[in-house]
């Protein structure tokens, strides 16, 4: 499997994994869970775009845009979970 095909495959998997929490974010009535699902879904989709850009050898786009954005979402998810999820 070449790099582009691997990037497309990982992108597809991450987007598919991110759509489910986003759908749940719109169906759940509990505000805390809604935000957690939203952050998780956005992280998965943005991280999928990272793999797609890296697969097409766009390292600058992948490393300068998508990696920091997914890292910020992941840290935000952890911080929000530690604030709301445990209580």
C-alpha positions, 0 to 999 in steps of 0.5 A: 500500500503506498502512502497516498492510499494509506492516507485515504484509508486512514482518513476514511476510518477517522471520518467514519469514527468521527461521524458517530460522536457528531450524530450523538452530539445532536441527539443527546439532551445532556449538555455535558455529554453533548460537548464531549461528543462534539469535541471527540467527533471534531478531533477524529475528523481533524485528525483524519484530515491530518492523515490525508494531508500527510498521505499526499505528502503535504507535510507542511499542511499536516504538521502546521495546521491539522496536527496542532488543531487536533492536539488542541481538540484532544487537550480540550476534550481531556480538560473538559472531561476532567472538569465535567466527566468525573463530577 
